[in-house]
């Protein structure tokens, strides 16, 4: 087998999820850092978060029924293997994996957990729940997510420098350098990828159709999620003293 021979590893649903997941998180994070929460554009942060949650559900399903290297069973979650992989990264060239290596396996799981937590705490906060604990948890999960992303990107760059195998391209074309003892996938599941996109578009359409821009609220399966709640509360609080002054 030639050294530069490549084989298909990542199917279309996995790659589509990867990029949508990345861009939506980046967009949601940048909105929080640059837009005031009373700005109507802040609504996009909530929409992005809810879409990330939906994508995560699809990815979890695909993690059980998808192709070989999309399945969670292919993730390398042995702590000893992770430690050995990281040690080798410092001393010599790391072992190559056709699918997820131990570092990227752990990174993916951490990001999935953080994304689920962000979606849940976001819904609770905008649904009127007690916010002190959930706001702090939401912020903590976002920061853990960001740190994991930075570490993941740094790991990809480091891996490329060590192996010169253009690992970063694998989430574009789905291909990686072949390994003698491993086989790639026989189908990239293009139709499943199209269905993935259609379902995501339907979900965003549902969110848009149930959003009320007049009060920045979303009817989310019968529950009202209000993004500008604090703004409305402060406005009501400001009205009470005026009424008292009039009575006096």
ABEGO torsion letter per residue (X at the ends): XBAABBBBABBAAAAAAAAAAAAAAAAAAAAAAABBAABAAAAAAAAAAAAAAAAAAAAAAAAAABBAAABAAABBABAAAAAAAAAAAAABBBBBBABBBAAAAAAAAAAAAAAAAAAAAAAAAAAGBBAAAAAAAAAAAAAAAAAAAAAAAAAAAAAAAAAGAGAAAAAAAGBBBBBAABBBBABAGAAAAAAAAAAAAAAAAAAAAABBAAAGBBBBGGBBBBAAAAAAAAAAAAAAAAAAAAAX
